[in-house]
């Protein structure tokens, strides 16, 4: 849509712009979308097409006096100074002798409209908003909006009468007032703050001088000495007469924005792109929205952006050669603003930065630039991830046996990242392990061989203990010394739990893992059983008649389980000792609608409706959710939430603090210092126990894609890794 930038603050990100909306309904809400973050924009995209031919001149008065319309009727300033902030971006401050002279060629004798925003802390003498007269004697052909009673009483001079009407309305001090004048050849009308205050016949308006004053009396000759004495902002001259409803809407739009419009939550639309041919990352011809390519290439101009997920299929090579190939501005590791990322060598370099998931069955080739990954990057057997410069991992990177990972420059592991390398085909110049949370594990090996004197660097207190004992770093280049290096970290290796956290053999802390992606049945069919992947055999089962529905290709192409309140859908898992830990970490990917019962459960292991155990559930009757341990006094309610929108819900309890996260954003904490009370009830999905603990009550209306219970409190790095792994769902 055509838009015109009023102001932009690159420090705070505040952006004020005029937008021309194609149509605006007076009966239903009109939704517009703002897209931002496009890199490489060097030319101001503002256009005069924002203002149609009804507008003869628009002066935004933000320390320049250009006409914002296509007519180019530039004003000339005498004395007024910049006022920042004013009502809309900047404005101008006017004293007794100050004025902005604008061409009167934009004014029609037959009909027209003038409007301006005014501000004054007090009133004294005669103060003009607009002024025009024909000659110093006679003063015919007047256009005069002014106050002169010392109290803000607005007067109108028009045609041959300086005092056509006095005391039309009182302009309040210390607030912005919107004053608008219209004329139609016989009568003129004055509106104040969107309300019609006066209409009267006029005469003697037949000729114009070449100019009009904003902020003074507009004398044809002699000095201007009746300046406004305050702030003025956004003056308009039009050859049309607008309706009262239009004027009221204009006032609401500009002054009372919070009552005129609402700003919705930032959209988090994450799409999955599948390669359909060898090509460039930024080319639409490289990608399809269908996994088999049957939908053809994505539209021209569409490409995987920073948060999108990509799958590079076997036989395809995708090339990245510009830091903005994903349509977003490059980011340096330092630019992430994370306390546990950097500084390290070259951490100030701007890089191609991808936060979405990348699955590589073919080849991802990065040439001539550095790359930083922050999602779940998975190199499958037979896949190749090749870089000519830096690779920085701040997310979760996994290289399977039979895959290849190589960078001709440094490989950096930093932040809360986990790197699992199970292949021996890994090479780099140097390895940098930054800060104390990053983990390098796996059953493979890395070889430093691309430069002279390759080294492992531990920066910002990092140590070799962050490398697993099962992982080896070799060096075959010139000047290698002190190799091989074997890690000393006592982390579990070769883990097959979510994101590589925990085992799936029924002996570790992962006690429940229900993943809809493992279900093989027809779309839209009832689900009677959901097999647990943890190894503990904590399978979920449905009660006949209350089965939820399995749906394929839901969020980001992944399946989920749909629960309907009207059908009382739910699943339950039989009680087991593994499901009654003393501390716990719970993860759910799901959503609920407003049709859900109050306090409907996503995942609940309570003895009765509200005590003894743990739960993630809907928060009362809201779009938000909560994490609770044992009783209603021990819970964290989320502030983030939207109906029918998938979210990653993560709760961790460590016998000191309950911590709750939505999409990896903290929702707060609560203190509790007691072991979780064990119970013998079922673990429920989509519902909760009733008050007696003998049945169920209240049902979810929504979806669950994945549920995880770990019978201990995971650390920050592990929680982030699991959330990253779940982010595609």
C-alpha positions in Angstrom: 0.0 0.0 0.0 1.1 3.5 -0.6 2.6 5.1 2.5 4.6 8.1 3.5 7.0 8.1 6.5 6.3 10.9 9.0 9.2 9.9 11.3 11.5 7.0 12.1 13.8 6.6 15.1 16.4 4.0 14.4 17.4 3.8 18.1 13.9 3.0 19.5 12.4 1.7 16.3 9.4 4.1 16.6 7.9 4.5 13.1 5.1 6.9 12.2 3.7 6.8 8.7 0.6 7.8 6.7 -0.9 4.8 4.9 -3.5 5.0 2.1 -6.0 2.2 2.8 -7.9 1.2 -0.3 -11.2 1.1 1.6 -12.3 1.6 5.2 -15.6 0.1 6.3 -17.8 1.9 8.8 -19.5 -1.3 10.0 -16.8 -4.0 10.3 -13.1 -3.9 11.2 -10.6 -3.3 8.4 -7.3 -5.3 8.9 -4.1 -4.2 7.4 -0.7 -5.8 7.7 2.7 -4.2 8.1 5.8 -6.2 7.0 9.2 -5.1 8.0 12.8 -6.2 8.3 13.6 -6.1 4.5 17.3 -5.6 4.2 19.0 -3.4 1.7 16.4 -0.7 1.5 18.4 2.5 0.7 15.7 4.7 -0.8 12.9 6.2 1.2 9.7 4.3 0.0 7.5 7.3 0.8 5.2 8.3 -2.1 3.0 11.4 -2.7 0.4 8.9 -4.0 -0.8 8.6 -0.4 -2.7 11.8 -1.0 -5.3 11.8 -3.8 -6.4 14.7 -5.9 -8.8 16.0 -3.2 -5.7 17.3 -1.3 -4.1 20.4 -2.7 -1.4 20.7 -0.1 -0.3 18.8 3.0 2.3 20.3 5.4 3.5 17.8 8.0 5.5 20.6 9.6 8.3 18.3 10.9 11.1 20.9 10.5 10.6 20.9 6.8 7.9 22.8 4.9 7.5 20.6 1.9 4.1 19.8 0.4 3.6 16.1 0.9 1.3 15.9 -2.2 2.3 15.6 -5.8 1.6 19.3 -6.3 4.9 20.4 -4.6 3.6 23.7 -3.1 6.5 24.2 -0.7 6.1 26.6 2.1 8.7 29.2 3.4 9.4 29.3 7.1 10.1 32.5 9.0 11.1 32.0 12.6 9.2 28.9 13.7 11.3 26.1 15.2 11.1 22.3 15.4 8.8 20.9 18.1 9.7 17.3 19.0 7.6 15.4 19.7 4.4 17.0 18.5 1.1 15.2 18.0 2.2 13.3 14.8 5.9 13.0 14.7 7.4 16.5 14.9 5.7 19.9 14.5 6.7 23.5 14.7 6.6 26.1 17.6 5.5 29.6 16.6 6.2 32.9 18.4 4.6 36.4 17.8 6.5 37.1 14.5 6.8 33.6 13.2 4.9 32.1 10.2 5.1 29.6 7.4 4.0 31.2 4.1 2.4 28.8 1.7 1.1 29.3 -1.8 -2.6 30.2 -2.0 -2.9 28.7 -5.5 -4.1 25.6 -3.9 -7.2 27.3 -2.5 -10.5 27.2 -4.5 -12.9 30.2 -4.2 -15.8 27.9 -4.8 -15.3 25.3 -2.1 -12.5 23.9 0.1 -11.3 22.8 3.5 -8.4 23.9 5.8 -7.4 21.9 8.9 -4.6 22.1 11.5 -3.6 20.7 14.9 -2.9 23.4 17.5 -1.4 23.4 21.0 -0.9 26.3 23.5 -0.2 26.3 27.2 -1.8 29.7 27.5 -3.5 32.4 25.4 -2.5 36.1 25.2 -3.5 38.8 22.7 -4.4 37.8 19.1 -3.0 34.5 17.9 -3.6 33.1 14.4 -3.8 29.5 13.2 -4.4 30.5 9.6 -4.4 34.0 8.1 -5.1 35.5 4.6 -6.3 39.0 3.6 -6.4 40.9 0.3 -5.0 44.3 1.1 -3.8 46.2 4.1 -6.9 48.4 3.9 -10.3 46.9 3.6 -9.2 43.4 4.5 -11.5 41.6 2.2 -11.3 38.0 1.1 -10.4 36.9 4.6 -9.5 33.4 5.7 -8.9 33.8 9.4 -9.0 31.3 12.3 -7.7 33.0 15.5 -8.1 33.5 19.2 -8.1 37.0 20.8 -9.9 36.9 24.2 -7.0 35.5 26.3 -9.0 32.4 27.1 -8.8 30.3 23.9 -12.1 31.4 22.4 -12.0 30.5 18.7 -13.0 33.2 16.2 -13.7 33.1 12.5 -13.0 35.8 9.9 -14.2 35.0 6.4 -14.9 36.9 3.2 -15.4 40.6 4.1 -16.0 40.1 7.8 -13.1 39.9 10.3 -15.5 38.8 13.0 -17.9 36.6 11.2 -18.4 34.6 14.3 -16.6 35.0 17.7 -16.3 32.5 20.5 -17.2 29.5 18.4 -15.6 27.1 20.8 -13.0 27.3 23.6 -9.7 25.7 22.8 -8.4 23.9 25.9 -4.8 24.7 26.9 -2.1 22.1 27.2 -3.8 19.7 24.8 -3.8 19.2 21.0 -7.0 20.7 19.4 -8.1 19.8 15.8 -9.5 22.9 14.0 -11.1 22.5 10.6 -12.9 25.1 8.3 -15.0 24.4 5.2 -16.7 26.7 2.7 -19.0 26.0 -0.3 -19.7 29.3 -2.0 -22.5 30.4 0.4 -21.8 29.1 3.9 -18.8 28.2 5.9 -18.5 25.7 8.8 -16.0 25.3 11.7 -15.3 21.9 13.4 -13.3 21.6 16.6 -12.0 18.1 17.6 -14.3 16.5 15.0 -17.5 18.2 16.2 -19.4 20.8 14.1 -19.4 24.0 16.2 -20.8 26.6 13.8 -22.2 27.2 10.3 -22.8 30.7 8.8 -23.4 32.4 5.5 -20.6 34.6 4.2 -19.9 37.2 1.4 -17.0 39.0 -0.1 -14.8 36.0 -0.9 -13.8 36.4 -4.6 -10.0 36.9 -5.0 -6.8 35.7 -3.3 -3.3 37.0 -2.7 -0.6 34.6 -3.7 0.0 33.3 -0.2 -1.6 32.2 3.1 0.0 32.1 6.5 0.2 29.1 8.8 0.6 30.4 12.3 0.1 34.2 11.6 -2.3 36.8 10.2 -1.2 36.7 6.5 -1.2 40.4 6.0 -0.7 41.4 2.4 1.7 44.1 3.4 3.2 45.1 6.7 4.7 43.0 9.5 3.1 39.8 10.8 2.9 40.1 14.6 0.0 38.0 15.6 1.7 34.6 15.7 0.2 31.5 17.3 2.3 31.3 20.4 2.4 27.6 20.7 2.7 24.4 18.7 1.2 23.6 15.3 1.2 20.3 13.5 -0.1 18.8 10.2 -1.8 21.5 8.1 -4.0 20.5 5.1 -5.5 22.4 2.3 -8.2 20.7 0.2 -10.5 21.5 -2.7 -13.2 19.2 -1.3 -15.7 19.4 1.5 -15.7 16.3 3.6 -18.6 14.9 5.5 -19.1 15.3 9.2 -18.5 11.5 9.7 -15.3 11.8 7.7 -14.1 14.7 9.8 -14.9 12.9 13.0 -13.1 9.8 11.8 -10.1 11.9 10.8 -9.9 13.3 14.3 -10.2 9.9 15.9 -7.6 8.5 13.6 -5.0 11.2 14.4 -5.7 12.0 18.0 -7.4 9.1 19.6 -5.6 6.3 17.9 -6.1 3.9 20.8 -9.8 4.1 20.3 -9.7 4.1 16.6 -7.5 1.1 16.0 -5.8 -1.8 17.8 -2.4 -3.3 17.1 -2.5 -7.1 17.1 0.2 -9.5 18.2 3.1 -9.9 15.9 2.4 -12.6 13.4 4.5 -15.6 13.8 3.8 -17.3 10.5 6.4 -20.0 10.0 6.2 -21.8 6.6 8.0 -24.9 5.5 9.8 -24.8 2.1 10.9 -27.9 0.3 13.5 -27.8 -2.4 12.2 -28.7 -5.8 15.4 -28.2 -7.8 19.0 -27.1 -7.5 19.3 -23.4 -7.2 19.8 -20.2 -5.1 18.2 -19.8 -1.7 16.5 -16.6 -2.8 15.0 -18.0 -6.0 11.4 -18.9 -6.0 12.2 -21.6 -8.5 14.2 -23.5 -5.9 11.2 -24.1 -3.6 7.8 -25.6 -3.3 5.3 -25.7 -0.4 4.6 -29.3 -1.1 7.0 -32.0 0.1 6.8 -33.7 -3.3 6.9 -30.5 -5.3 3.4 -31.1 -6.7 2.3 -27.6 -6.0 5.0 -26.2 -8.3 7.3 -23.4 -7.5 6.3 -20.8 -4.8 5.2 -17.4 -6.3 7.8 -14.9 -7.6 9.2 -12.9 -4.7 8.5 -15.6 -2.1 11.5 -17.2 -0.5 12.4 -18.8 2.9 12.7 -16.0 5.4 14.6 -16.0 8.6 12.1 -17.9 10.7 10.9 -20.3 8.0 11.8 -23.9 8.0 13.5 -25.5 4.9 14.0 -29.1 3.8 16.7 -29.6 1.2 15.9 -32.9 -0.5 18.4 -35.5 -1.7 19.9 -34.6 -5.1 19.3 -30.9 -4.7 22.0 -28.2 -3.9 20.9 -24.9 -2.5 23.4 -22.0 -2.5 23.6 -19.0 -0.2 26.0 -16.3 -1.3 24.7 -13.1 0.3 24.0 -12.3 3.9 20.5 -11.1 3.0 19.5 -14.0 0.8 16.6 -14.8 3.3 15.2 -11.3 2.8 16.4 -10.1 6.2 19.2 -7.9 7.3 22.4 -9.7 8.4 23.1 -10.0 12.1 26.3 -10.4 13.9 26.7 -12.7 16.9 27.3 -9.6 19.0 24.1 -8.1 17.5 22.0 -10.8 19.1 22.4 -9.0 22.4 22.8 -12.2 24.4 24.9 -12.3 27.5 26.4 -15.7 26.6 27.2 -15.0 23.0 30.5 -13.3 22.2 32.7 -11.5 22.0 35.0 -13.8 20.2 37.1 -13.4 17.1 35.0 -11.9 14.3 31.8 -11.9 16.5 31.1 -8.4 15.2 30.8 -9.6 11.6 27.3 -9.4 10.1 26.2 -12.9 9.0 23.4 -14.7 7.1 21.2 -15.5 10.1 18.6 -18.3 10.1 16.4 -19.0 13.1 14.1 -21.5 11.4 14.9 -25.2 11.1 17.0 -26.6 8.3 16.9 -30.2 7.2 19.6 -31.2 4.8 19.3 -34.4 2.8 20.9 -32.9 -0.2 23.6 -30.1 -0.1 23.6 -26.6 1.4 26.4 -24.7 0.0 27.4 -21.3 1.6 29.9 -19.3 -0.3 31.8 -16.1 0.4 29.9 -15.2 3.6 29.5 -16.2 7.2 26.4 -18.0 8.5 24.8 -18.2 12.0 22.1 -20.8 12.7 19.6 -20.6 15.6 17.0 -23.3 15.0 17.2 -27.1 14.6 19.7 -27.8 11.8 19.7 -31.5 10.9 22.2 -33.0 8.4 20.8 -36.4 7.4 22.9 -39.3 6.2 24.0 -38.5 2.7 23.5 -34.8 3.3 26.3 -32.1 3.1 26.6 -28.8 4.8 29.5 -26.9 3.2 30.7 -23.4 4.1 33.6 -21.3 2.8 33.7 -19.2 5.9 32.5 -19.0 9.5 29.7 -21.2 10.9 28.2 -20.1 14.2 25.8 -22.3 16.0 23.5 -20.7 18.7 20.8 -23.4 18.3 20.7 -27.1 17.9 22.9 -28.7 15.2 22.9 -32.5 14.5 25.0 -34.3 12.0 24.0 -37.9 11.4 26.3 -40.8 10.7 27.1 -40.6 6.9 26.6 -36.9 6.6 29.3 -34.3 5.9 29.9 -30.9 7.6 32.8 -28.7 6.6 33.8 -25.0 6.9 37.0 -23.6 5.5 37.1 -21.1 8.4 36.1 -21.3 12.1 33.3 -23.3 13.6 31.9 -21.5 16.6 29.7 -23.1 19.3 28.1 -20.5 21.6 25.1 -19.4 23.6 22.8 -22.2 24.8 23.6 -24.3 21.8 24.0 -28.0 21.5 26.0 -29.6 18.7 25.7 -33.3 18.1 28.1 -34.7 15.6 27.9 -38.4 14.9 29.9 -38.3 11.6 33.6 -38.4 11.1 33.3 -36.2 8.0 33.5 -32.9 9.9 36.2 -30.4 9.2 37.1 -26.8 10.1 40.0 -24.4 10.4 39.5 -23.7 14.1 36.9 -24.5 16.7 35.8 -21.8 19.1 33.7 -22.8 22.2 32.3 -19.6 23.6 30.9 -19.2 27.2 30.0 -22.0 29.5 26.6 -23.2 28.3 27.4 -24.5 24.8 27.8 -28.3 24.4 29.6 -30.3 21.7 28.8 -34.0 21.8 28.3 -37.0 19.5 30.0 -40.2 18.6 31.9 -38.8 15.6 35.0 -36.7 15.3 36.0 -33.3 13.9 39.2 -32.7 12.0 41.0 -29.3 11.9 42.8 -29.2 8.7 42.1 -26.1 6.6 44.7 -23.8 7.9 48.1 -23.4 9.4 48.3 -23.8 13.1 44.6 -24.9 13.7 43.5 -24.6 17.3 40.7 -25.0 19.7 39.8 -21.7 21.4 37.9 -21.6 24.7 36.5 -18.0 25.1 34.6 -16.3 27.9 35.3 -19.1 30.5 34.5 -22.0 28.3 36.4 -25.2 28.9 37.0 -28.7 27.4 34.4 -30.0 29.9 31.8 -28.8 27.5 32.9 -31.4 25.0 31.7 -34.9 25.6 34.1 -37.7 26.4 32.8 -39.6 23.4 33.8 -36.8 21.0 37.3 -36.4 19.5 38.9 -33.4 17.8 41.8 -34.2 15.5 44.2 -32.0 13.5 46.1 -32.8 10.3 47.1 -29.4 9.2 50.5 -27.8 9.4 51.5 -26.7 12.9 49.0 -28.8 14.8 50.0 -29.3 18.4 48.3 -31.0 21.3 45.9 -33.2 19.3 43.9 -35.3 19.4 41.6 -33.5 22.0 39.1 -35.7 23.7 36.3 -34.0 25.7 35.9 -34.4 29.5 32.2 -33.6 29.7 30.1 -36.3 31.4 27.1 -35.6 29.2 25.0 -38.5 27.8 26.0 -39.0 24.2 24.2 -40.5 21.3 20.9 -39.4 22.9 17.7 -40.0 20.9 15.4 -37.9 23.0 13.8 -34.6 21.8 16.6 -32.4 20.4 19.2 -35.0 21.7 18.2 -34.4 25.3 17.8 -37.6 27.3 17.6 -41.3 26.2 14.7 -43.2 24.8 15.5 -46.6 26.4 13.3 -46.3 29.5 16.2 -45.7 31.8 16.7 -41.9 31.8 14.7 -38.9 32.8 12.5 -38.8 29.7 9.4 -40.5 31.0 6.8 -39.4 28.4 7.2 -38.4 24.7 4.1 -38.3 22.6 4.8 -37.1 19.1 2.0 -36.9 16.5 4.6 -37.2 13.8 5.0 -40.9 14.7 1.3 -41.8 14.1 0.5 -43.7 10.9 -3.2 -43.6 10.2 -5.6 -41.8 7.8 -6.3 -38.1 8.1 -9.4 -37.2 10.0 -9.7 -40.6 11.8 -10.3 -41.2 15.5 -7.2 -41.8 17.6 -7.5 -44.7 20.0 -3.9 -44.9 21.1 -0.8 -42.7 21.1 2.5 -44.7 21.6 5.1 -43.3 24.0 8.6 -42.8 22.5 10.3 -42.5 25.9 10.9 -46.2 26.3 8.9 -46.4 29.5 5.8 -47.6 27.7 3.6 -44.8 29.0 1.2 -45.0 26.1 -1.9 -42.8 25.9 -5.3 -44.4 25.2 -8.8 -43.0 24.5 -12.1 -44.0 26.0 -14.5 -45.3 23.4 -16.7 -42.5 22.3 -14.3 -39.8 23.5 -11.6 -40.2 20.9 -9.8 -37.2 19.6 -9.1 -36.9 15.8 -5.7 -37.3 14.1 -5.1 -34.6 11.4 -2.3 -34.6 9.0 -0.5 -31.5 7.5 -1.6 -29.1 10.1 0.9 -26.6 11.6 3.9 -26.2 9.3 2.9 -29.4 7.5 3.1 -31.5 10.7 0.2 -33.6 12.1 -1.6 -33.0 15.3 -4.4 -34.4 17.5 -7.6 -32.4 17.6 -9.7 -32.4 20.8 -13.3 -31.2 20.7 -15.0 -30.0 23.8 -18.5 -30.8 22.5 -17.4 -34.5 22.1 -15.6 -34.6 25.5 -12.4 -35.8 23.8 -9.5 -36.8 25.9 -6.6 -39.3 26.2 -5.2 -40.8 29.4 -2.0 -42.5 30.5 -2.1 -45.1 33.3 -0.3 -44.2 36.5 3.3 -45.3 36.8 6.1 -44.5 39.2 8.0 -42.8 36.3 5.2 -40.3 36.0 5.4 -39.2 39.7 8.8 -37.4 39.9 9.7 -35.0 42.7 10.8 -32.3 40.2 9.6 -32.1 36.6 9.9 -30.4 33.2 6.8 -30.4 31.0 6.6 -29.4 27.3 3.5 -29.2 25.2 3.0 -27.9 21.6 -0.6 -27.0 21.2 -3.4 -24.5 21.1 -7.0 -24.0 22.4 -10.0 -22.1 21.2 -12.5 -20.0 23.1 -14.8 -23.1 23.1 -12.5 -24.9 25.6 -13.8 -25.4 29.1 -12.5 -23.0 31.7 -9.1 -24.4 33.0 -9.1 -27.1 30.4 -6.0 -29.3 30.6 -3.4 -29.8 28.0 -1.4 -32.2 30.2 -2.5 -32.9 33.7 -1.2 -35.4 36.4 -3.3 -34.4 39.4 -5.1 -36.5 42.0 -8.2 -34.3 41.8 -9.1 -31.2 39.8 -6.6 -28.9 41.3 -4.1 -30.6 43.7 -1.2 -33.0 44.0 0.8 -33.2 40.9 1.6 -31.1 37.9 -0.2 -29.5 34.9 -0.2 -27.2 32.0 -3.7 -26.0 31.3 -5.8 -23.2 30.0 -5.8 -20.2 32.4 -9.4 -19.8 33.5 -11.5 -18.6 30.6 -8.6 -16.9 28.8 -6.5 -17.3 25.7 -3.5 -17.7 28.0 -2.2 -20.8 29.8 -0.6 -21.8 33.1 1.9 -24.1 34.7 1.0 -25.4 38.2 2.6 -27.7 40.8 0.5 -29.3 43.6 -2.0 -26.6 44.3 -3.5 -23.4 43.0 -1.1 -21.2 45.0 1.8 -22.6 43.1 1.4 -21.6 39.5 2.6 -19.2 36.8 0.0 -17.7 34.5 1.1 -16.7 31.0 0.7 -13.2 29.7 1.2 -14.4 26.1 -1.5 -16.3 24.3 -3.9 -16.2 21.3 -6.8 -18.5 20.5 -6.2 -21.2 17.8 -2.5 -20.4 17.6 0.1 -23.1 18.3 2.6 -22.3 21.0 5.4 -24.1 22.8 4.5 -24.3 26.4 7.4 -25.2 28.7 7.3 -25.5 32.5 10.2 -26.4 34.7 10.1 -27.1 38.5 13.3 -27.6 40.5 11.9 -27.7 44.1 12.8 -24.1 44.5 11.1 -22.3 41.6 8.4 -22.8 39.0 9.4 -21.3 35.7 7.1 -21.0 32.8 7.8 -20.1 29.2 5.7 -19.6 26.1 7.6 -19.8 22.8 10.8 -19.6 24.9 9.7 -16.2 26.4 9.6 -16.2 30.2 6.1 -15.8 31.7 7.5 -15.4 35.2 8.3 -17.6 38.2 6.7 -18.7 41.5 8.4 -20.1 44.6 7.7 -23.6 45.9 10.2 -25.8 47.9 8.4 -29.1 48.3 8.6 -32.4 46.4 5.8 -32.8 44.0 3.1 -34.9 45.7 2.7 -38.3 44.1 -0.7 -39.5 43.1 -2.2 -42.6 41.6 -4.5 -41.0 39.1 -4.1 -41.1 35.3 -2.1 -38.5 33.4 -4.6 -36.8 31.2 -4.4 -35.1 27.8 -7.2 -32.7 26.8 -9.0 -32.8 30.2 -8.5 -32.8 34.0 -9.6 -35.0 36.9 -12.9 -34.0 38.4 -13.2 -32.7 42.0 -13.4 -36.2 43.5 -10.6 -37.6 41.3 -12.8 -40.3 40.1 -13.4 -39.1 36.6 -12.9 -36.2 34.3 -14.3 -32.7 34.0 -13.8 -29.9 31.5 -12.4 -30.4 28.0 -9.9 -28.8 25.7 -11.1 -27.5 22.3 -7.9 -27.3 20.4 -4.9 -29.3 19.2 -1.8 -31.0 20.7 1.1 -31.9 18.4 3.6 -33.1 21.0 3.8 -33.7 24.7 7.0 -34.3 26.8 7.6 -35.0 30.5 11.1 -35.2 31.9 11.3 -36.4 35.5 13.8 -33.8 36.5 14.4 -30.1 36.1 16.2 -29.5 32.8 18.8 -26.7 32.7 18.4 -23.6 30.5 20.5 -25.0 27.6 18.4 -28.2 27.6 15.1 -26.3 27.7 16.2 -24.1 24.8 17.3 -27.1 22.8 14.0 -28.9 23.3 12.1 -25.7 22.4 14.2 -25.3 19.3 13.4 -28.8 18.3 9.7 -28.2 18.9 9.6 -24.9 17.1 8.6 -26.4 13.8 5.4 -27.9 15.2 
